[in-house]
Amino acid sequence: MVLEFLFKKKKTKAVKKKAKKKTKPAAKRKAILKPKRKIKKPAIKKKTTKKALLKKEKNIQKIGTVTHYFPKVKAAVIKITKGPLKLGDTLYIKGYSTDFKQKIASMQIERRPIKLAKKGNIIGLRVRKRTREGDVVFKEF
């Protein structure tokens, strides 16, 4: 009798375990089949690039780049790569942290004032704000 009692207990435990195993996968299947809620990501704003700026404003032309800046006298050294530049023209200087417009009041080559700068010249130009090496210089029409 003692053996039968032990044997019955083992059977009942095994039957209960099997019953539990059958119910768990069904619950998991239901959870898996439920559709997950989609989360909308916020729209990322595109930064305006130099090319986009040129497309947007057609009345400007790239003239050159800033090669150096002298902070005490507030003068920039500009290498002209395209077209002539004369006194009274409006310049637009654009860079990573630079963005301003100004009219040309004075230009110099080798500390001598000039009225007209041609392609290939490296000129000194008095500017209103700080510029950095690599800033792009545009001419407005």
OpenMM code with the backbone's topology and positions (N, CA, C; nanometers):
from openmm import Vec3, app, unit

residues = "MET VAL LEU GLU PHE LEU PHE LYS LYS LYS LYS THR LYS ALA VAL LYS LYS LYS ALA LYS LYS LYS THR LYS PRO ALA ALA LYS ARG LYS ALA ILE LEU LYS PRO LYS ARG LYS ILE LYS LYS PRO ALA ILE LYS LYS LYS THR THR LYS LYS ALA LEU LEU LYS LYS GLU LYS ASN ILE GLN LYS ILE GLY THR VAL THR HIS TYR PHE PRO LYS VAL LYS ALA ALA VAL ILE LYS ILE THR LYS GLY PRO LEU LYS LEU GLY ASP THR LEU TYR ILE LYS GLY TYR SER THR ASP PHE LYS GLN LYS ILE ALA SER MET GLN ILE GLU ARG ARG PRO ILE LYS LEU ALA LYS LYS GLY ASN ILE ILE GLY LEU ARG VAL ARG LYS ARG THR ARG GLU GLY ASP VAL VAL PHE LYS GLU PHE".split()
positions = [
    Vec3(0.0790, -0.1196, 0.0000),
    Vec3(0.0000, 0.0000, 0.0000),
    Vec3(0.0840, 0.1271, 0.0000),
    Vec3(0.1853, 0.1236, 0.0693),
    Vec3(0.2720, 0.2404, 0.0757),
    Vec3(0.3292, 0.2688, -0.0626),
    Vec3(0.3647, 0.1651, -0.1333),
    Vec3(0.4189, 0.1835, -0.2666),
    Vec3(0.3144, 0.2393, -0.3623),
    Vec3(0.1925, 0.1941, -0.3495),
    Vec3(0.0869, 0.2458, -0.4364),
    Vec3(0.0616, 0.3940, -0.4105),
    Vec3(0.0681, 0.4314, -0.2847),
    Vec3(0.0447, 0.5706, -0.2488),
    Vec3(0.1524, 0.6604, -0.3114),
    Vec3(0.2780, 0.6189, -0.3016),
    Vec3(0.3860, 0.6953, -0.3619),
    Vec3(0.3727, 0.7002, -0.5135),
    Vec3(0.3355, 0.5893, -0.5691),
    Vec3(0.3209, 0.5819, -0.7126),
    Vec3(0.2102, 0.6754, -0.7619),
    Vec3(0.0990, 0.6811, -0.6860),
    Vec3(-0.0110, 0.7709, -0.7231),
    Vec3(0.0319, 0.9170, -0.7165),
    Vec3(0.1107, 0.9508, -0.6141),
    Vec3(0.1555, 1.0896, -0.6017),
    Vec3(0.2398, 1.1298, -0.7214),
    Vec3(0.3259, 1.0412, -0.7609),
    Vec3(0.4114, 1.0725, -0.8742),
    Vec3(0.3297, 1.0921, -1.0001),
    Vec3(0.2272, 1.0116, -1.0155),
    Vec3(0.1431, 1.0262, -1.1333),
    Vec3(0.0702, 1.1591, -1.1314),
    Vec3(0.0193, 1.1947, -1.0192),
    Vec3(-0.0569, 1.3198, -1.0114),
    Vec3(0.0317, 1.4407, -1.0353),
    Vec3(0.1539, 1.4388, -0.9841),
    Vec3(0.2459, 1.5501, -1.0078),
    Vec3(0.2810, 1.5596, -1.1561),
    Vec3(0.3057, 1.4466, -1.2163),
    Vec3(0.3405, 1.4452, -1.3583),
    Vec3(0.2242, 1.4943, -1.4431),
    Vec3(0.1056, 1.4547, -1.4092),
    Vec3(-0.0129, 1.4986, -1.4836),
    Vec3(-0.0320, 1.6488, -1.4682),
    Vec3(-0.0103, 1.7005, -1.3462),
    Vec3(-0.0258, 1.8437, -1.3241),
    Vec3(0.0782, 1.9230, -1.4041),
    Vec3(0.2026, 1.8740, -1.4077),
    Vec3(0.3074, 1.9415, -1.4814),
    Vec3(0.2753, 1.9474, -1.6301),
    Vec3(0.2243, 1.8378, -1.6842),
    Vec3(0.1879, 1.8342, -1.8249),
    Vec3(0.0764, 1.9328, -1.8549),
    Vec3(-0.0209, 1.9386, -1.7630),
    Vec3(-0.1327, 2.0303, -1.7810),
    Vec3(-0.0831, 2.1757, -1.7813),
    Vec3(0.0100, 2.2071, -1.6897),
    Vec3(0.0647, 2.3429, -1.6849),
    Vec3(0.1415, 2.3767, -1.8124),
    Vec3(0.2193, 2.2820, -1.8612),
    Vec3(0.2983, 2.3057, -1.9810),
    Vec3(0.2095, 2.3342, -2.1009),
    Vec3(0.0955, 2.2717, -2.1075),
    Vec3(0.0051, 2.2932, -2.2200),
    Vec3(-0.0557, 2.4326, -2.2164),
    Vec3(-0.0844, 2.4843, -2.0992),
    Vec3(-0.1485, 2.6153, -2.0902),
    Vec3(-0.0507, 2.7297, -2.1139),
    Vec3(0.0747, 2.7172, -2.0743),
    Vec3(0.1704, 2.8274, -2.0900),
    Vec3(0.1979, 2.8623, -2.2352),
    Vec3(0.2257, 2.7662, -2.3211),
    Vec3(0.2520, 2.8051, -2.4596),
    Vec3(0.1338, 2.8720, -2.5285),
    Vec3(0.0130, 2.8311, -2.4938),
    Vec3(-0.1045, 2.8939, -2.5548),
    Vec3(-0.1132, 3.0409, -2.5147),
    Vec3(-0.0827, 3.0717, -2.3892),
    Vec3(-0.0849, 3.2098, -2.3432),
    Vec3(0.0247, 3.2909, -2.4139),
    Vec3(0.1400, 3.2278, -2.4317),
    Vec3(0.2491, 3.2970, -2.5001),
    Vec3(0.2151, 3.3212, -2.6466),
    Vec3(0.1507, 3.2261, -2.7089),
    Vec3(0.1127, 3.2425, -2.8493),
    Vec3(0.0190, 3.3612, -2.8674),
    Vec3(-0.0758, 3.3757, -2.7753),
    Vec3(-0.1690, 3.4880, -2.7842),
    Vec3(-0.0949, 3.6212, -2.7720),
    Vec3(0.0031, 3.6261, -2.6806),
    Vec3(0.0797, 3.7490, -2.6620),
    Vec3(0.1626, 3.7807, -2.7865),
    Vec3(0.2153, 3.6803, -2.8499),
    Vec3(0.2960, 3.7004, -2.9694),
    Vec3(0.2105, 3.7467, -3.0864),
    Vec3(0.0909, 3.6960, -3.0987),
    Vec3(0.0043, 3.7289, -3.2109),
    Vec3(-0.0556, 3.8693, -3.2028),
    Vec3(-0.0554, 3.9302, -3.0838),
    Vec3(-0.1104, 4.0648, -3.0709),
    Vec3(-0.0223, 4.1638, -3.1478),
    Vec3(-0.0816, 4.2524, -3.2264),
    Vec3(-0.0005, 4.3485, -3.3009),
    Vec3(0.0586, 4.4531, -3.2062),
    Vec3(0.1852, 4.4854, -3.2294),
    Vec3(0.2512, 4.5852, -3.1464),
    Vec3(0.2146, 4.7244, -3.1965),
    Vec3(0.2017, 4.8164, -3.1048),
    Vec3(0.1678, 4.9528, -3.1390),
    Vec3(0.2907, 5.0238, -3.1965),
    Vec3(0.2724, 5.0910, -3.3094),
    Vec3(0.3827, 5.1600, -3.3736),
    Vec3(0.4013, 5.2984, -3.3124),
    Vec3(0.5269, 5.3344, -3.2920),
    Vec3(0.5592, 5.4645, -3.2349),
    Vec3(0.6093, 5.5538, -3.3484),
    Vec3(0.5477, 5.6712, -3.3619),
    Vec3(0.5887, 5.7646, -3.4666),
    Vec3(0.7120, 5.8412, -3.4209),
    Vec3(0.8128, 5.8484, -3.5079),
    Vec3(0.9333, 5.9222, -3.4780),
    Vec3(0.9146, 6.0667, -3.5240),
    Vec3(0.9699, 6.1616, -3.4472),
    Vec3(0.9558, 6.3012, -3.4891),
    Vec3(1.0359, 6.3273, -3.6160),
    Vec3(0.9845, 6.4178, -3.6975),
    Vec3(1.0503, 6.4507, -3.8239),
    Vec3(1.1803, 6.5259, -3.7959),
    Vec3(1.2858, 6.4911, -3.8679),
    Vec3(1.4150, 6.5549, -3.8497),
    Vec3(1.4268, 6.6698, -3.9499),
    Vec3(1.4617, 6.7879, -3.8985),
    Vec3(1.4771, 6.9037, -3.9854),
    Vec3(1.6119, 6.8953, -4.0559),
    Vec3(1.6112, 6.9222, -4.1853),
    Vec3(1.7341, 6.9195, -4.2624),
    Vec3(1.8063, 7.0526, -4.2481),
    Vec3(1.9373, 7.0444, -4.2332),
    Vec3(2.0174, 7.1651, -4.2241),
    Vec3(2.0368, 7.2217, -4.3643),
    Vec3(2.0390, 7.3536, -4.3716),
    Vec3(2.0605, 7.4151, -4.5016),
    Vec3(2.2092, 7.4121, -4.5336),
    Vec3(2.2424, 7.3591, -4.6481),
    Vec3(2.3813, 7.3510, -4.6900),
    Vec3(2.4145, 7.4662, -4.7825),
    Vec3(2.5415, 7.4771, -4.8151),
    Vec3(2.5852, 7.5849, -4.9041),
    Vec3(2.5245, 7.5697, -5.0431),
    Vec3(2.5139, 7.4446, -5.0890),
    Vec3(2.4551, 7.4210, -5.2211),
    Vec3(2.3075, 7.4577, -5.2216),
    Vec3(2.2364, 7.4227, -5.1130),
    Vec3(2.0945, 7.4568, -5.1041),
    Vec3(2.0761, 7.6077, -5.0994),
    Vec3(2.1682, 7.6755, -5.0331),
    Vec3(2.1626, 7.8207, -5.0256),
    Vec3(2.1774, 7.8818, -5.1648),
    Vec3(2.2698, 7.8284, -5.2446),
    Vec3(2.2892, 7.8800, -5.3800),
    Vec3(2.1676, 7.8555, -5.4675),
    Vec3(2.1024, 7.7403, -5.4499),
    Vec3(1.9827, 7.7114, -5.5280),
    Vec3(1.8685, 7.8038, -5.4881),
    Vec3(1.8596, 7.8329, -5.3579),
    Vec3(1.7508, 7.9158, -5.3072),
    Vec3(1.7635, 8.0593, -5.3580),
    Vec3(1.8831, 8.1137, -5.3468),
    Vec3(1.9059, 8.2515, -5.3900),
    Vec3(1.9904, 8.2493, -5.5173),
    Vec3(1.9315, 8.2861, -5.6289),
    Vec3(2.0024, 8.2807, -5.7558),
    Vec3(2.0773, 8.4093, -5.7862),
    Vec3(2.0596, 8.5106, -5.7013),
    Vec3(2.1262, 8.6371, -5.7292),
    Vec3(2.2601, 8.6489, -5.6567),
    Vec3(2.3184, 8.5364, -5.6152),
    Vec3(2.4503, 8.5393, -5.5543),
    Vec3(2.5437, 8.4449, -5.6296),
    Vec3(2.6727, 8.4746, -5.6229),
    Vec3(2.7731, 8.3949, -5.6920),
    Vec3(2.8923, 8.3783, -5.5981),
    Vec3(2.9464, 8.2580, -5.5928),
    Vec3(3.0629, 8.2325, -5.5089),
    Vec3(3.1833, 8.3046, -5.5683),
    Vec3(3.2486, 8.3853, -5.4845),
    Vec3(3.3624, 8.4648, -5.5279),
    Vec3(3.4940, 8.4054, -5.4780),
    Vec3(3.4953, 8.3590, -5.3525),
    Vec3(3.6202, 8.3080, -5.2962),
    Vec3(3.6015, 8.2529, -5.1558),
    Vec3(3.7144, 8.2348, -5.0858),
    Vec3(3.7120, 8.1824, -4.9485),
    Vec3(3.8019, 8.2663, -4.8594),
    Vec3(3.7716, 8.2625, -4.7307),
    Vec3(3.8522, 8.3326, -4.6312),
    Vec3(3.9713, 8.2428, -4.5966),
    Vec3(4.0912, 8.2979, -4.6047),
    Vec3(4.2104, 8.2194, -4.5722),
    Vec3(4.2689, 8.2562, -4.4365),
    Vec3(4.2398, 8.3767, -4.3883),
    Vec3(4.2913, 8.4191, -4.2573),
    Vec3(4.2055, 8.5336, -4.2038),
    Vec3(4.2115, 8.5549, -4.0703),
    Vec3(4.1379, 8.6650, -4.0079),
    Vec3(4.2284, 8.7304, -3.9045),
    Vec3(4.2333, 8.8635, -3.9067),
    Vec3(4.3105, 8.9391, -3.8085),
    Vec3(4.2123, 9.0055, -3.7115),
    Vec3(4.2019, 8.9559, -3.5885),
    Vec3(4.0980, 9.0060, -3.4968),
    Vec3(4.1196, 9.1495, -3.4473),
    Vec3(4.2449, 9.1937, -3.4304),
    Vec3(4.2677, 9.3285, -3.3779),
    Vec3(4.2221, 9.4367, -3.4748),
    Vec3(4.2488, 9.4184, -3.6026),
    Vec3(4.2097, 9.5180, -3.7025),
    Vec3(4.0785, 9.4816, -3.7715),
    Vec3(4.0220, 9.3653, -3.7369),
    Vec3(3.8967, 9.3150, -3.7944),
    Vec3(3.9044, 9.3098, -3.9475),
    Vec3(4.0065, 9.2411, -3.9947),
    Vec3(4.0268, 9.2280, -4.1390),
    Vec3(4.0374, 9.0801, -4.1755),
    Vec3(3.9831, 9.0457, -4.2920),
    Vec3(3.9883, 8.9087, -4.3415),
    Vec3(4.0716, 8.9043, -4.4681),
    Vec3(4.1466, 8.7957, -4.4842),
    Vec3(4.2226, 8.7737, -4.6073),
    Vec3(4.1388, 8.6804, -4.6930),
    Vec3(4.1086, 8.7230, -4.8151),
    Vec3(4.0201, 8.6470, -4.9034),
    Vec3(4.0937, 8.6138, -5.0323),
    Vec3(4.0863, 8.4865, -5.0713),
    Vec3(4.1423, 8.4449, -5.1997),
    Vec3(4.0281, 8.4427, -5.3001),
    Vec3(4.0386, 8.5226, -5.4046),
    Vec3(3.9328, 8.5338, -5.5048),
    Vec3(3.9517, 8.4243, -5.6090),
    Vec3(3.8455, 8.3447, -5.6278),
    Vec3(3.8526, 8.2332, -5.7221),
    Vec3(3.7690, 8.2556, -5.8477),
    Vec3(3.6774, 8.3522, -5.8424),
    Vec3(3.5899, 8.3755, -5.9570),
    Vec3(3.5528, 8.5225, -5.9672),
    Vec3(3.5614, 8.5747, -6.0859),
    Vec3(3.5066, 8.7064, -6.1160),
    Vec3(3.5743, 8.8235, -6.0484),
    Vec3(3.5512, 8.9439, -6.1001),
    Vec3(3.6076, 9.0653, -6.0397),
    Vec3(3.5259, 9.1106, -5.9180),
    Vec3(3.5928, 9.1874, -5.8358),
    Vec3(3.5301, 9.2413, -5.7139),
    Vec3(3.5733, 9.3869, -5.7029),
    Vec3(3.4771, 9.4786, -5.6850),
    Vec3(3.5124, 9.6204, -5.6790),
    Vec3(3.4501, 9.6865, -5.5566),
    Vec3(3.4945, 9.8065, -5.5279),
    Vec3(3.4414, 9.8809, -5.4136),
    Vec3(3.2921, 9.9058, -5.4319),
    Vec3(3.2161, 9.8952, -5.3251),
    Vec3(3.0721, 9.9171, -5.3312),
    Vec3(2.9912, 9.7905, -5.3533),
    Vec3(3.0556, 9.6789, -5.3939),
    Vec3(2.9830, 9.5517, -5.4094),
    Vec3(2.9376, 9.4998, -5.2730),
    Vec3(2.8271, 9.4256, -5.2751),
    Vec3(2.7767, 9.3660, -5.1515),
    Vec3(2.8249, 9.2220, -5.1421),
    Vec3(2.8868, 9.1895, -5.0295),
    Vec3(2.9365, 9.0544, -5.0055),
    Vec3(2.8493, 8.9834, -4.9036),
    Vec3(2.8402, 8.8527, -4.9197),
    Vec3(2.7682, 8.7682, -4.8252),
    Vec3(2.8676, 8.6618, -4.7798),
    Vec3(2.9032, 8.6632, -4.6511),
    Vec3(3.0021, 8.5690, -4.5977),
    Vec3(2.9283, 8.4652, -4.5142),
    Vec3(2.9482, 8.3381, -4.5514),
    Vec3(2.8756, 8.2276, -4.4889),
    Vec3(2.9744, 8.1212, -4.4447),
    Vec3(2.9591, 8.0750, -4.3211),
    Vec3(3.0427, 7.9678, -4.2673),
    Vec3(2.9668, 7.8914, -4.1614),
    Vec3(3.0384, 7.8104, -4.0833),
    Vec3(2.9756, 7.7284, -3.9796),
    Vec3(2.9040, 7.8147, -3.8766),
    Vec3(2.9709, 7.9196, -3.8307),
    Vec3(2.9084, 8.0084, -3.7327),
    Vec3(2.9031, 8.1531, -3.7826),
    Vec3(2.9409, 8.1763, -3.9048),
    Vec3(2.9421, 8.3098, -3.9637),
    Vec3(2.8296, 8.3216, -4.0656),
    Vec3(2.7583, 8.4344, -4.0634),
    Vec3(2.6495, 8.4561, -4.1583),
    Vec3(2.6125, 8.6038, -4.1569),
    Vec3(2.6722, 8.6809, -4.2471),
    Vec3(2.6387, 8.8237, -4.2527),
    Vec3(2.6648, 8.8794, -4.3925),
    Vec3(2.6056, 8.9981, -4.4179),
    Vec3(2.6228, 9.0705, -4.5442),
    Vec3(2.6879, 9.2044, -4.5132),
    Vec3(2.7663, 9.2535, -4.6100),
    Vec3(2.8252, 9.3861, -4.5932),
    Vec3(2.8723, 9.4396, -4.7270),
    Vec3(2.8787, 9.5730, -4.7362),
    Vec3(2.9306, 9.6382, -4.8558),
    Vec3(3.0812, 9.6558, -4.8391),
    Vec3(3.1511, 9.6512, -4.9518),
    Vec3(3.2962, 9.6669, -4.9478),
    Vec3(3.3285, 9.8155, -4.9377),
    Vec3(3.3972, 9.8520, -4.8287),
    Vec3(3.4369, 9.9907, -4.8090),
    Vec3(3.5837, 10.0110, -4.8458),
    Vec3(3.6678, 9.9101, -4.8171),
    Vec3(3.8088, 9.9213, -4.8531),
    Vec3(3.8675, 9.7830, -4.8772),
    Vec3(3.9573, 9.7771, -4.9765),
    Vec3(4.0303, 9.6542, -5.0083),
    Vec3(4.1768, 9.6879, -5.0226),
    Vec3(4.2618, 9.5890, -4.9917),
    Vec3(4.4059, 9.6111, -5.0040),
    Vec3(4.4741, 9.4864, -5.0586),
    Vec3(4.5805, 9.5095, -5.1332),
    Vec3(4.6733, 9.4030, -5.1726),
    Vec3(4.8118, 9.4503, -5.1303),
    Vec3(4.8789, 9.3725, -5.0471),
    Vec3(5.0119, 9.4082, -4.9955),
    Vec3(5.0105, 9.5477, -4.9313),
    Vec3(4.9095, 9.5793, -4.8534),
    Vec3(4.8921, 9.7052, -4.7793),
    Vec3(4.8715, 9.8278, -4.8695),
    Vec3(4.8383, 9.8051, -4.9947),
    Vec3(4.8083, 9.9172, -5.0848),
    Vec3(4.6611, 9.9130, -5.1221),
    Vec3(4.5894, 10.0232, -5.1067),
    Vec3(4.4467, 10.0236, -5.1402),
    Vec3(4.4236, 10.0023, -5.2900),
    Vec3(4.3193, 9.9253, -5.3194),
    Vec3(4.2836, 9.8993, -5.4598),
    Vec3(4.1345, 9.9224, -5.4779),
    Vec3(4.0921, 9.9403, -5.6033),
    Vec3(3.9507, 9.9580, -5.6345),
    Vec3(3.8905, 9.8355, -5.6999),
    Vec3(3.9746, 9.7531, -5.7654),
    Vec3(3.9266, 9.6359, -5.8370),
    Vec3(4.0177, 9.5160, -5.8084),
    Vec3(3.9571, 9.4035, -5.7732),
    Vec3(4.0317, 9.2799, -5.7505),
    Vec3(3.9883, 9.1771, -5.8541),
    Vec3(4.0860, 9.1078, -5.9131),
    Vec3(4.0577, 9.0099, -6.0182),
    Vec3(4.0739, 8.8679, -5.9655),
    Vec3(4.0388, 8.7721, -6.0513),
    Vec3(4.0504, 8.6301, -6.0181),
    Vec3(4.1975, 8.5960, -5.9886),
    Vec3(4.2186, 8.5229, -5.8786),
    Vec3(4.3539, 8.4816, -5.8398),
    Vec3(4.4197, 8.5731, -5.7390),
    Vec3(4.3654, 8.6931, -5.7170),
    Vec3(4.4227, 8.7855, -5.6191),
    Vec3(4.3918, 8.7403, -5.4765),
    Vec3(4.4821, 8.7750, -5.3871),
    Vec3(4.4587, 8.7534, -5.2435),
    Vec3(4.4513, 8.8921, -5.1821),
    Vec3(4.3335, 8.9265, -5.1325),
    Vec3(4.3099, 9.0637, -5.0850),
    Vec3(4.2835, 9.0654, -4.9350),
    Vec3(4.3066, 9.1837, -4.8772),
    Vec3(4.2700, 9.2100, -4.7392),
    Vec3(4.1437, 9.2937, -4.7393),
    Vec3(4.0481, 9.2566, -4.6558),
    Vec3(3.9178, 9.3232, -4.6572),
    Vec3(3.8737, 9.3483, -4.5140),
    Vec3(3.8303, 9.4712, -4.4881),
    Vec3(3.7796, 9.5041, -4.3547),
    Vec3(3.6376, 9.4496, -4.3418),
    Vec3(3.6095, 9.3756, -4.2315),
    Vec3(3.4785, 9.3135, -4.2118),
    Vec3(3.4170, 9.3587, -4.0798),
    Vec3(3.2833, 9.3494, -4.0729),
    Vec3(3.2110, 9.3913, -3.9535),
    Vec3(3.2207, 9.2906, -3.8399),
    Vec3(3.2119, 9.1606, -3.8764),
    Vec3(3.2084, 9.0534, -3.7764),
    Vec3(3.3254, 8.9583, -3.7956),
    Vec3(3.3423, 8.8718, -3.6986),
    Vec3(3.4502, 8.7731, -3.7030),
    Vec3(3.4239, 8.6708, -3.8144),
    Vec3(3.5285, 8.6392, -3.8873),
    Vec3(3.5206, 8.5338, -3.9877),
    Vec3(3.6228, 8.4266, -3.9519),
    Vec3(3.6096, 8.3112, -4.0131),
    Vec3(3.6996, 8.2001, -3.9860),
    Vec3(3.7568, 8.1461, -4.1163),
    Vec3(3.8673, 8.0752, -4.1053),
    Vec3(3.9273, 8.0136, -4.2232),
    Vec3(3.8290, 7.9152, -4.2846),
    Vec3(3.8132, 7.9211, -4.4143),
    Vec3(3.7227, 7.8293, -4.4832),
    Vec3(3.5840, 7.8854, -4.5067),
    Vec3(3.5515, 8.0009, -4.4480),
    Vec3(3.4215, 8.0632, -4.4755),
    Vec3(3.4127, 8.0977, -4.6241),
    Vec3(3.2948, 8.0826, -4.6800),
    Vec3(3.2747, 8.1072, -4.8222),
    Vec3(3.2250, 8.2498, -4.8427),
    Vec3(3.2785, 8.3169, -4.9441),
    Vec3(3.2418, 8.4546, -4.9728),
    Vec3(3.1614, 8.4563, -5.1036),
    Vec3(3.0417, 8.5161, -5.0975),
    Vec3(2.9546, 8.5280, -5.2134),
    Vec3(2.9378, 8.6750, -5.2496),
    Vec3(2.9119, 8.7006, -5.3774),
    Vec3(2.8858, 8.8371, -5.4244),
    Vec3(2.7393, 8.8451, -5.4637),
    Vec3(2.6679, 8.9483, -5.4158),
    Vec3(2.5268, 8.9675, -5.4506),
    Vec3(2.5175, 9.0577, -5.5725),
    Vec3(2.4195, 9.0286, -5.6568),
    Vec3(2.3941, 9.1105, -5.7747),
    Vec3(2.2742, 9.1978, -5.7542),
] * unit.nanometer
topology = app.Topology()
chain = topology.addChain("A")
for resn in residues:
    res = topology.addResidue(resn, chain)
    for name in ("N", "CA", "C"):
        topology.addAtom(name, app.Element.getBySymbol(name[0]), res)
